[in-house]
Amino acid sequence: MIDMFRHSILLFCKGKLFKDLNKVMMLVVFGAVLAALMLVALVKVGVNMWVAVMIASGLSGALQPRLFRDLKFQ
């Protein structure tokens, strides 16, 4: 299991894990920006920072499988 994880990390770092690396990076940035916007919006509404972080990270984490559902591996 550890060897499979290490091999996947090495392929990712070399840029050979996904067929379209640009799409992967675009989706990662989109998810991070969406999480940051949710965090800022929640704080502006008046939610405590630690509660806003928990809500924004939970929602963006739940969104990740939906964003990455069509990725193709090599």
Secondary structure, 3 states (H helix, E strand, C coil): CHHHHHHHHHHHHHCCCECCHHHHHHHHHHHHHHHHHHHHHHHHHCCCHHHHHHHHHHHHHHHHHHHCCCCCEC
